[in-house]
Amino acid sequence: MGIIRSCFSFRAGTVCGAYLAQNYQVPNVTKLANTALFMAKVVEEKYRKPKKRDDDDD
């Protein structure tokens, strides 16, 4: 009885997720995350302080 009770929320989530994915246009989370990381990188490069130029080149 314990394993059925403990896995109920996981099973219910899996069934609901499969139903939603088949019947609705669910966005691709991986693609969305990659786009967000790319945009964050662009913003970081745009607003980053310029590096100090030292007289010594390492």
LUMLUMDREN-2810 file (N, C-alpha, C; in Angstrom, 1 decimal):
<atoms>
<atom><aa>M</aa><ch>A</ch><at>N</at><xx>0.8</xx><yy>-1.2</yy><zz>0.0</zz></atom>
<atom><aa>M</aa><ch>A</ch><at>CA</at><xx>0.0</xx><yy>0.0</yy><zz>0.0</zz></atom>
<atom><aa>M</aa><ch>A</ch><at>C</at><xx>0.9</xx><yy>1.3</yy><zz>0.0</zz></atom>
<atom><aa>G</aa><ch>A</ch><at>N</at><xx>2.0</xx><yy>1.2</yy><zz>0.6</zz></atom>
<atom><aa>G</aa><ch>A</ch><at>CA</at><xx>2.9</xx><yy>2.4</yy><zz>0.7</zz></atom>
<atom><aa>G</aa><ch>A</ch><at>C</at><xx>3.5</xx><yy>2.8</yy><zz>-0.6</zz></atom>
<atom><aa>I</aa><ch>A</ch><at>N</at><xx>3.9</xx><yy>1.9</yy><zz>-1.4</zz></atom>
<atom><aa>I</aa><ch>A</ch><at>CA</at><xx>4.5</xx><yy>2.3</yy><zz>-2.7</zz></atom>
<atom><aa>I</aa><ch>A</ch><at>C</at><xx>3.4</xx><yy>2.9</yy><zz>-3.7</zz></atom>
<atom><aa>I</aa><ch>A</ch><at>N</at><xx>2.2</xx><yy>2.4</yy><zz>-3.6</zz></atom>
<atom><aa>I</aa><ch>A</ch><at>CA</at><xx>1.1</xx><yy>2.9</yy><zz>-4.4</zz></atom>
<atom><aa>I</aa><ch>A</ch><at>C</at><xx>0.8</xx><yy>4.4</yy><zz>-4.0</zz></atom>
<atom><aa>R</aa><ch>A</ch><at>N</at><xx>0.7</xx><yy>4.6</yy><zz>-2.7</zz></atom>
<atom><aa>R</aa><ch>A</ch><at>CA</at><xx>0.4</xx><yy>5.9</yy><zz>-2.2</zz></atom>
<atom><aa>R</aa><ch>A</ch><at>C</at><xx>1.6</xx><yy>6.9</yy><zz>-2.5</zz></atom>
<atom><aa>S</aa><ch>A</ch><at>N</at><xx>2.8</xx><yy>6.5</yy><zz>-2.3</zz></atom>
<atom><aa>S</aa><ch>A</ch><at>CA</at><xx>3.9</xx><yy>7.4</yy><zz>-2.5</zz></atom>
<atom><aa>S</aa><ch>A</ch><at>C</at><xx>4.2</xx><yy>7.7</yy><zz>-4.0</zz></atom>
<atom><aa>C</aa><ch>A</ch><at>N</at><xx>3.8</xx><yy>6.8</yy><zz>-4.9</zz></atom>
<atom><aa>C</aa><ch>A</ch><at>CA</at><xx>4.0</xx><yy>7.1</yy><zz>-6.3</zz></atom>
<atom><aa>C</aa><ch>A</ch><at>C</at><xx>2.8</xx><yy>7.7</yy><zz>-7.0</zz></atom>
<atom><aa>F</aa><ch>A</ch><at>N</at><xx>1.7</xx><yy>7.9</yy><zz>-6.3</zz></atom>
<atom><aa>F</aa><ch>A</ch><at>CA</at><xx>0.5</xx><yy>8.4</yy><zz>-6.9</zz></atom>
<atom><aa>F</aa><ch>A</ch><at>C</at><xx>0.7</xx><yy>9.8</yy><zz>-7.6</zz></atom>
<atom><aa>S</aa><ch>A</ch><at>N</at><xx>1.3</xx><yy>10.7</yy><zz>-6.9</zz></atom>
<atom><aa>S</aa><ch>A</ch><at>CA</at><xx>1.5</xx><yy>12.1</yy><zz>-7.5</zz></atom>
<atom><aa>S</aa><ch>A</ch><at>C</at><xx>2.4</xx><yy>12.0</yy><zz>-8.7</zz></atom>
<atom><aa>F</aa><ch>A</ch><at>N</at><xx>3.4</xx><yy>11.1</yy><zz>-8.7</zz></atom>
<atom><aa>F</aa><ch>A</ch><at>CA</at><xx>4.3</xx><yy>11.0</yy><zz>-9.9</zz></atom>
<atom><aa>F</aa><ch>A</ch><at>C</at><xx>3.5</xx><yy>10.4</yy><zz>-11.1</zz></atom>
<atom><aa>R</aa><ch>A</ch><at>N</at><xx>2.7</xx><yy>9.4</yy><zz>-10.8</zz></atom>
<atom><aa>R</aa><ch>A</ch><at>CA</at><xx>1.9</xx><yy>8.8</yy><zz>-11.9</zz></atom>
<atom><aa>R</aa><ch>A</ch><at>C</at><xx>0.9</xx><yy>9.8</yy><zz>-12.4</zz></atom>
<atom><aa>A</aa><ch>A</ch><at>N</at><xx>0.2</xx><yy>10.5</yy><zz>-11.5</zz></atom>
<atom><aa>A</aa><ch>A</ch><at>CA</at><xx>-0.8</xx><yy>11.4</yy><zz>-12.0</zz></atom>
<atom><aa>A</aa><ch>A</ch><at>C</at><xx>-0.2</xx><yy>12.5</yy><zz>-12.8</zz></atom>
<atom><aa>G</aa><ch>A</ch><at>N</at><xx>1.0</xx><yy>13.0</yy><zz>-12.4</zz></atom>
<atom><aa>G</aa><ch>A</ch><at>CA</at><xx>1.7</xx><yy>14.0</yy><zz>-13.2</zz></atom>
<atom><aa>G</aa><ch>A</ch><at>C</at><xx>2.1</xx><yy>13.5</yy><zz>-14.5</zz></atom>
<atom><aa>T</aa><ch>A</ch><at>N</at><xx>2.6</xx><yy>12.3</yy><zz>-14.6</zz></atom>
<atom><aa>T</aa><ch>A</ch><at>CA</at><xx>3.0</xx><yy>11.7</yy><zz>-15.9</zz></atom>
<atom><aa>T</aa><ch>A</ch><at>C</at><xx>1.8</xx><yy>11.6</yy><zz>-16.8</zz></atom>
<atom><aa>V</aa><ch>A</ch><at>N</at><xx>0.7</xx><yy>11.1</yy><zz>-16.3</zz></atom>
<atom><aa>V</aa><ch>A</ch><at>CA</at><xx>-0.5</xx><yy>10.9</yy><zz>-17.2</zz></atom>
<atom><aa>V</aa><ch>A</ch><at>C</at><xx>-1.0</xx><yy>12.3</yy><zz>-17.6</zz></atom>
<atom><aa>C</aa><ch>A</ch><at>N</at><xx>-1.1</xx><yy>13.3</yy><zz>-16.7</zz></atom>
<atom><aa>C</aa><ch>A</ch><at>CA</at><xx>-1.6</xx><yy>14.6</yy><zz>-17.1</zz></atom>
<atom><aa>C</aa><ch>A</ch><at>C</at><xx>-0.6</xx><yy>15.3</yy><zz>-18.1</zz></atom>
<atom><aa>G</aa><ch>A</ch><at>N</at><xx>0.7</xx><yy>15.1</yy><zz>-17.9</zz></atom>
<atom><aa>G</aa><ch>A</ch><at>CA</at><xx>1.7</xx><yy>15.6</yy><zz>-18.8</zz></atom>
<atom><aa>G</aa><ch>A</ch><at>C</at><xx>1.6</xx><yy>15.0</yy><zz>-20.2</zz></atom>
<atom><aa>A</aa><ch>A</ch><at>N</at><xx>1.4</xx><yy>13.7</yy><zz>-20.3</zz></atom>
<atom><aa>A</aa><ch>A</ch><at>CA</at><xx>1.2</xx><yy>13.1</yy><zz>-21.6</zz></atom>
<atom><aa>A</aa><ch>A</ch><at>C</at><xx>0.0</xx><yy>13.5</yy><zz>-22.3</zz></atom>
<atom><aa>Y</aa><ch>A</ch><at>N</at><xx>-1.1</xx><yy>13.7</yy><zz>-21.5</zz></atom>
<atom><aa>Y</aa><ch>A</ch><at>CA</at><xx>-2.4</xx><yy>14.2</yy><zz>-22.1</zz></atom>
<atom><aa>Y</aa><ch>A</ch><at>C</at><xx>-2.2</xx><yy>15.6</yy><zz>-22.7</zz></atom>
<atom><aa>L</aa><ch>A</ch><at>N</at><xx>-1.6</xx><yy>16.5</yy><zz>-21.9</zz></atom>
<atom><aa>L</aa><ch>A</ch><at>CA</at><xx>-1.4</xx><yy>17.8</yy><zz>-22.3</zz></atom>
<atom><aa>L</aa><ch>A</ch><at>C</at><xx>-0.5</xx><yy>17.9</yy><zz>-23.6</zz></atom>
<atom><aa>A</aa><ch>A</ch><at>N</at><xx>0.6</xx><yy>17.1</yy><zz>-23.6</zz></atom>
<atom><aa>A</aa><ch>A</ch><at>CA</at><xx>1.5</xx><yy>17.2</yy><zz>-24.7</zz></atom>
<atom><aa>A</aa><ch>A</ch><at>C</at><xx>0.9</xx><yy>16.7</yy><zz>-26.0</zz></atom>
<atom><aa>Q</aa><ch>A</ch><at>N</at><xx>-0.1</xx><yy>15.8</yy><zz>-25.9</zz></atom>
<atom><aa>Q</aa><ch>A</ch><at>CA</at><xx>-0.7</xx><yy>15.2</yy><zz>-27.1</zz></atom>
<atom><aa>Q</aa><ch>A</ch><at>C</at><xx>-1.8</xx><yy>16.1</yy><zz>-27.6</zz></atom>
<atom><aa>N</aa><ch>A</ch><at>N</at><xx>-2.5</xx><yy>16.8</yy><zz>-26.7</zz></atom>
<atom><aa>N</aa><ch>A</ch><at>CA</at><xx>-3.7</xx><yy>17.6</yy><zz>-27.1</zz></atom>
<atom><aa>N</aa><ch>A</ch><at>C</at><xx>-3.5</xx><yy>19.1</yy><zz>-27.2</zz></atom>
<atom><aa>Y</aa><ch>A</ch><at>N</at><xx>-2.4</xx><yy>19.6</yy><zz>-26.7</zz></atom>
<atom><aa>Y</aa><ch>A</ch><at>CA</at><xx>-2.2</xx><yy>21.1</yy><zz>-26.7</zz></atom>
<atom><aa>Y</aa><ch>A</ch><at>C</at><xx>-0.8</xx><yy>21.3</yy><zz>-27.3</zz></atom>
<atom><aa>Q</aa><ch>A</ch><at>N</at><xx>-0.6</xx><yy>22.6</yy><zz>-27.7</zz></atom>
<atom><aa>Q</aa><ch>A</ch><at>CA</at><xx>0.8</xx><yy>22.9</yy><zz>-28.2</zz></atom>
<atom><aa>Q</aa><ch>A</ch><at>C</at><xx>1.6</xx><yy>23.4</yy><zz>-27.0</zz></atom>
<atom><aa>V</aa><ch>A</ch><at>N</at><xx>2.3</xx><yy>22.5</yy><zz>-26.5</zz></atom>
<atom><aa>V</aa><ch>A</ch><at>CA</at><xx>3.2</xx><yy>22.7</yy><zz>-25.3</zz></atom>
<atom><aa>V</aa><ch>A</ch><at>C</at><xx>4.6</xx><yy>23.1</yy><zz>-25.9</zz></atom>
<atom><aa>P</aa><ch>A</ch><at>N</at><xx>5.1</xx><yy>24.3</yy><zz>-25.4</zz></atom>
<atom><aa>P</aa><ch>A</ch><at>CA</at><xx>6.4</xx><yy>24.7</yy><zz>-25.9</zz></atom>
<atom><aa>P</aa><ch>A</ch><at>C</at><xx>7.5</xx><yy>23.8</yy><zz>-25.6</zz></atom>
<atom><aa>N</aa><ch>A</ch><at>N</at><xx>8.6</xx><yy>23.7</yy><zz>-26.4</zz></atom>
<atom><aa>N</aa><ch>A</ch><at>CA</at><xx>9.7</xx><yy>22.9</yy><zz>-26.1</zz></atom>
<atom><aa>N</aa><ch>A</ch><at>C</at><xx>10.6</xx><yy>23.6</yy><zz>-25.1</zz></atom>
<atom><aa>V</aa><ch>A</ch><at>N</at><xx>10.7</xx><yy>23.1</yy><zz>-23.9</zz></atom>
<atom><aa>V</aa><ch>A</ch><at>CA</at><xx>11.3</xx><yy>23.7</yy><zz>-22.8</zz></atom>
<atom><aa>V</aa><ch>A</ch><at>C</at><xx>12.8</xx><yy>23.8</yy><zz>-23.0</zz></atom>
<atom><aa>T</aa><ch>A</ch><at>N</at><xx>13.4</xx><yy>22.8</yy><zz>-23.7</zz></atom>
<atom><aa>T</aa><ch>A</ch><at>CA</at><xx>14.9</xx><yy>22.9</yy><zz>-23.9</zz></atom>
<atom><aa>T</aa><ch>A</ch><at>C</at><xx>15.2</xx><yy>24.0</yy><zz>-24.9</zz></atom>
<atom><aa>K</aa><ch>A</ch><at>N</at><xx>14.4</xx><yy>24.2</yy><zz>-25.9</zz></atom>
<atom><aa>K</aa><ch>A</ch><at>CA</at><xx>14.6</xx><yy>25.3</yy><zz>-26.9</zz></atom>
<atom><aa>K</aa><ch>A</ch><at>C</at><xx>14.4</xx><yy>26.6</yy><zz>-26.2</zz></atom>
<atom><aa>L</aa><ch>A</ch><at>N</at><xx>13.4</xx><yy>26.7</yy><zz>-25.4</zz></atom>
<atom><aa>L</aa><ch>A</ch><at>CA</at><xx>13.1</xx><yy>28.0</yy><zz>-24.7</zz></atom>
<atom><aa>L</aa><ch>A</ch><at>C</at><xx>14.3</xx><yy>28.3</yy><zz>-23.7</zz></atom>
<atom><aa>A</aa><ch>A</ch><at>N</at><xx>14.8</xx><yy>27.3</yy><zz>-23.0</zz></atom>
<atom><aa>A</aa><ch>A</ch><at>CA</at><xx>15.9</xx><yy>27.6</yy><zz>-22.1</zz></atom>
<atom><aa>A</aa><ch>A</ch><at>C</at><xx>17.2</xx><yy>28.0</yy><zz>-22.9</zz></atom>
<atom><aa>N</aa><ch>A</ch><at>N</at><xx>17.5</xx><yy>27.4</yy><zz>-24.0</zz></atom>
<atom><aa>N</aa><ch>A</ch><at>CA</at><xx>18.6</xx><yy>27.8</yy><zz>-24.8</zz></atom>
<atom><aa>N</aa><ch>A</ch><at>C</at><xx>18.5</xx><yy>29.2</yy><zz>-25.3</zz></atom>
<atom><aa>T</aa><ch>A</ch><at>N</at><xx>17.3</xx><yy>29.6</yy><zz>-25.7</zz></atom>
<atom><aa>T</aa><ch>A</ch><at>CA</at><xx>17.1</xx><yy>30.9</yy><zz>-26.2</zz></atom>
<atom><aa>T</aa><ch>A</ch><at>C</at><xx>17.3</xx><yy>31.9</yy><zz>-25.1</zz></atom>
<atom><aa>A</aa><ch>A</ch><at>N</at><xx>16.8</xx><yy>31.6</yy><zz>-23.9</zz></atom>
<atom><aa>A</aa><ch>A</ch><at>CA</at><xx>17.0</xx><yy>32.5</yy><zz>-22.7</zz></atom>
<atom><aa>A</aa><ch>A</ch><at>C</at><xx>18.5</xx><yy>32.6</yy><zz>-22.4</zz></atom>
<atom><aa>L</aa><ch>A</ch><at>N</at><xx>19.2</xx><yy>31.6</yy><zz>-22.4</zz></atom>
<atom><aa>L</aa><ch>A</ch><at>CA</at><xx>20.7</xx><yy>31.6</yy><zz>-22.1</zz></atom>
<atom><aa>L</aa><ch>A</ch><at>C</at><xx>21.4</xx><yy>32.4</yy><zz>-23.2</zz></atom>
<atom><aa>F</aa><ch>A</ch><at>N</at><xx>21.0</xx><yy>32.3</yy><zz>-24.4</zz></atom>
<atom><aa>F</aa><ch>A</ch><at>CA</at><xx>21.6</xx><yy>33.1</yy><zz>-25.5</zz></atom>
<atom><aa>F</aa><ch>A</ch><at>C</at><xx>21.4</xx><yy>34.6</yy><zz>-25.3</zz></atom>
<atom><aa>M</aa><ch>A</ch><at>N</at><xx>20.1</xx><yy>34.9</yy><zz>-25.0</zz></atom>
<atom><aa>M</aa><ch>A</ch><at>CA</at><xx>19.8</xx><yy>36.3</yy><zz>-24.8</zz></atom>
<atom><aa>M</aa><ch>A</ch><at>C</at><xx>20.5</xx><yy>36.9</yy><zz>-23.6</zz></atom>
<atom><aa>A</aa><ch>A</ch><at>N</at><xx>20.7</xx><yy>36.1</yy><zz>-22.5</zz></atom>
<atom><aa>A</aa><ch>A</ch><at>CA</at><xx>21.4</xx><yy>36.6</yy><zz>-21.3</zz></atom>
<atom><aa>A</aa><ch>A</ch><at>C</at><xx>22.9</xx><yy>36.8</yy><zz>-21.7</zz></atom>
<atom><aa>K</aa><ch>A</ch><at>N</at><xx>23.4</xx><yy>35.9</yy><zz>-22.5</zz></atom>
<atom><aa>K</aa><ch>A</ch><at>CA</at><xx>24.8</xx><yy>36.1</yy><zz>-22.9</zz></atom>
<atom><aa>K</aa><ch>A</ch><at>C</at><xx>25.0</xx><yy>37.4</yy><zz>-23.7</zz></atom>
<atom><aa>V</aa><ch>A</ch><at>N</at><xx>24.1</xx><yy>37.6</yy><zz>-24.6</zz></atom>
<atom><aa>V</aa><ch>A</ch><at>CA</at><xx>24.1</xx><yy>38.8</yy><zz>-25.5</zz></atom>
<atom><aa>V</aa><ch>A</ch><at>C</at><xx>24.0</xx><yy>40.1</yy><zz>-24.6</zz></atom>
<atom><aa>V</aa><ch>A</ch><at>N</at><xx>23.1</xx><yy>40.1</yy><zz>-23.6</zz></atom>
<atom><aa>V</aa><ch>A</ch><at>CA</at><xx>23.0</xx><yy>41.3</yy><zz>-22.7</zz></atom>
<atom><aa>V</aa><ch>A</ch><at>C</at><xx>24.2</xx><yy>41.4</yy><zz>-21.9</zz></atom>
<atom><aa>E</aa><ch>A</ch><at>N</at><xx>24.8</xx><yy>40.3</yy><zz>-21.4</zz></atom>
<atom><aa>E</aa><ch>A</ch><at>CA</at><xx>26.0</xx><yy>40.4</yy><zz>-20.6</zz></atom>
<atom><aa>E</aa><ch>A</ch><at>C</at><xx>27.2</xx><yy>41.0</yy><zz>-21.4</zz></atom>
<atom><aa>E</aa><ch>A</ch><at>N</at><xx>27.4</xx><yy>40.6</yy><zz>-22.6</zz></atom>
<atom><aa>E</aa><ch>A</ch><at>CA</at><xx>28.4</xx><yy>41.1</yy><zz>-23.5</zz></atom>
<atom><aa>E</aa><ch>A</ch><at>C</at><xx>28.2</xx><yy>42.5</yy><zz>-23.8</zz></atom>
<atom><aa>K</aa><ch>A</ch><at>N</at><xx>27.0</xx><yy>42.9</yy><zz>-24.0</zz></atom>
<atom><aa>K</aa><ch>A</ch><at>CA</at><xx>26.7</xx><yy>44.3</yy><zz>-24.4</zz></atom>
<atom><aa>K</aa><ch>A</ch><at>C</at><xx>27.0</xx><yy>45.3</yy><zz>-23.2</zz></atom>
<atom><aa>Y</aa><ch>A</ch><at>N</at><xx>26.6</xx><yy>44.9</yy><zz>-22.0</zz></atom>
<atom><aa>Y</aa><ch>A</ch><at>CA</at><xx>26.7</xx><yy>45.8</yy><zz>-20.9</zz></atom>
<atom><aa>Y</aa><ch>A</ch><at>C</at><xx>27.9</xx><yy>45.6</yy><zz>-19.9</zz></atom>
<atom><aa>R</aa><ch>A</ch><at>N</at><xx>28.8</xx><yy>44.7</yy><zz>-20.4</zz></atom>
<atom><aa>R</aa><ch>A</ch><at>CA</at><xx>30.0</xx><yy>44.4</yy><zz>-19.5</zz></atom>
<atom><aa>R</aa><ch>A</ch><at>C</at><xx>30.9</xx><yy>45.6</yy><zz>-19.6</zz></atom>
<atom><aa>K</aa><ch>A</ch><at>N</at><xx>31.6</xx><yy>45.8</yy><zz>-18.4</zz></atom>
<atom><aa>K</aa><ch>A</ch><at>CA</at><xx>32.6</xx><yy>46.9</yy><zz>-18.3</zz></atom>
<atom><aa>K</aa><ch>A</ch><at>C</at><xx>33.8</xx><yy>46.4</yy><zz>-19.2</zz></atom>
<atom><aa>P</aa><ch>A</ch><at>N</at><xx>34.4</xx><yy>47.4</yy><zz>-19.9</zz></atom>
<atom><aa>P</aa><ch>A</ch><at>CA</at><xx>35.6</xx><yy>47.0</yy><zz>-20.6</zz></atom>
<atom><aa>P</aa><ch>A</ch><at>C</at><xx>36.7</xx><yy>46.6</yy><zz>-19.7</zz></atom>
<atom><aa>K</aa><ch>A</ch><at>N</at><xx>37.5</xx><yy>45.7</yy><zz>-20.2</zz></atom>
<atom><aa>K</aa><ch>A</ch><at>CA</at><xx>38.7</xx><yy>45.2</yy><zz>-19.4</zz></atom>
<atom><aa>K</aa><ch>A</ch><at>C</at><xx>39.7</xx><yy>46.3</yy><zz>-19.3</zz></atom>
<atom><aa>K</aa><ch>A</ch><at>N</at><xx>40.4</xx><yy>46.4</yy><zz>-18.2</zz></atom>
<atom><aa>K</aa><ch>A</ch><at>CA</at><xx>41.5</xx><yy>47.4</yy><zz>-18.0</zz></atom>
<atom><aa>K</aa><ch>A</ch><at>C</at><xx>42.6</xx><yy>46.9</yy><zz>-18.9</zz></atom>
<atom><aa>R</aa><ch>A</ch><at>N</at><xx>43.2</xx><yy>47.9</yy><zz>-19.5</zz></atom>
<atom><aa>R</aa><ch>A</ch><at>CA</at><xx>44.4</xx><yy>47.6</yy><zz>-20.3</zz></atom>
<atom><aa>R</aa><ch>A</ch><at>C</at><xx>45.7</xx><yy>47.9</yy><zz>-19.4</zz></atom>
<atom><aa>D</aa><ch>A</ch><at>N</at><xx>46.4</xx><yy>46.9</yy><zz>-19.2</zz></atom>
<atom><aa>D</aa><ch>A</ch><at>CA</at><xx>47.7</xx><yy>47.0</yy><zz>-18.4</zz></atom>
<atom><aa>D</aa><ch>A</ch><at>C</at><xx>48.8</xx><yy>47.2</yy><zz>-19.4</zz></atom>
<atom><aa>D</aa><ch>A</ch><at>N</at><xx>49.9</xx><yy>47.8</yy><zz>-18.9</zz></atom>
<atom><aa>D</aa><ch>A</ch><at>CA</at><xx>51.0</xx><yy>48.0</yy><zz>-19.8</zz></atom>
<atom><aa>D</aa><ch>A</ch><at>C</at><xx>51.7</xx><yy>46.7</yy><zz>-20.1</zz></atom>
<atom><aa>D</aa><ch>A</ch><at>N</at><xx>51.5</xx><yy>45.7</yy><zz>-19.2</zz></atom>
<atom><aa>D</aa><ch>A</ch><at>CA</at><xx>52.2</xx><yy>44.4</yy><zz>-19.4</zz></atom>
<atom><aa>D</aa><ch>A</ch><at>C</at><xx>51.2</xx><yy>43.5</yy><zz>-20.2</zz></atom>
<atom><aa>D</aa><ch>A</ch><at>N</at><xx>51.6</xx><yy>42.9</yy><zz>-21.2</zz></atom>
<atom><aa>D</aa><ch>A</ch><at>CA</at><xx>50.8</xx><yy>41.9</yy><zz>-22.0</zz></atom>
<atom><aa>D</aa><ch>A</ch><at>C</at><xx>51.2</xx><yy>40.6</yy><zz>-21.5</zz></atom>
<atom><aa>D</aa><ch>A</ch><at>N</at><xx>50.3</xx><yy>39.8</yy><zz>-20.9</zz></atom>
<atom><aa>D</aa><ch>A</ch><at>CA</at><xx>50.6</xx><yy>38.5</yy><zz>-20.4</zz></atom>
<atom><aa>D</aa><ch>A</ch><at>C</at><xx>50.5</xx><yy>37.4</yy><zz>-21.5</zz></atom>
</atoms>
